[in-house]
């Protein structure tokens, strides 16, 4: 397999600690460390971050145990049933913009016995599905619900990067069996993704010609929906078309404009449909 002789098995939590330790040694600082349940359930990782004075917002399971102010230990799910049963306990806020507009959720903020640890709960407005985030903010740093929600939403771009790497660049399609070959494949894929992502970001303002978003549920669609900005998949297609076999002149540009215009029209109607929805909390 070509594995180095001194390579030892490391869990995801241990790998995260190694990466953070290297970053701190290089003088890097982070507002928050975010991660899914794999990292939230790692006690050593949480203790390491707290020892470094590093704020974090980590996803945890519904069975994760927290200690409430009276000293009572309960699961996250039980804490919600006890302390966030009514609608007035929840506040609807955006978790950031997605491709189809704001991503609205209901949020509840539950204190624990520690003044620096909190439980942030996200609730889907349509299905009522809950997501739990265990939060830590060191002494001297600003502790607000807005800041924690913004940190919890930072995982979304990371998930999009993994999806783009797999769907557009074949991150999970390597058939190599040697350690060095696998590493080369990962580096090449991530480099290609980075190039396309930076290119799309730099061209975003110059290529975004979408019509203004609707403001009323009955608003008539615009005559020209415009075109969405260049995305990572479209940048990849443009680069690929320059290297692929010759096609009729203007073939790639024609389909590029057609896709962007079609997606702009779809986004406009989706945003108008959302104006008609009743985002009442599921009991």
Secondary structure, 3 states (H helix, E strand, C coil): CCCCCCCCCCCHHHHHHHHHHHHHHCCCCCCCEEECHHHHCCHHHHHHHHHCCCCEEEEECCCCEEECCCCCEEEHHHHHHHHCCCHHHCEEEEEEEECCEEEEEEEEEEECCCCCEEEEEEEECCCCCEEEEEEECCCCCCCCHHHHHHHHCCHHHHHHHHHHHHHHHCCCCCCCCCHHHHHHHHHHHHHHHHHHHHHHHHHHHHHCCCCCCCCCCCCCCCCCCCCCCCCHHHHHHHHHHHHCCCCCCCHHHHHHHHHHHHHHHHHHHHHHHHHCCCCCCCC
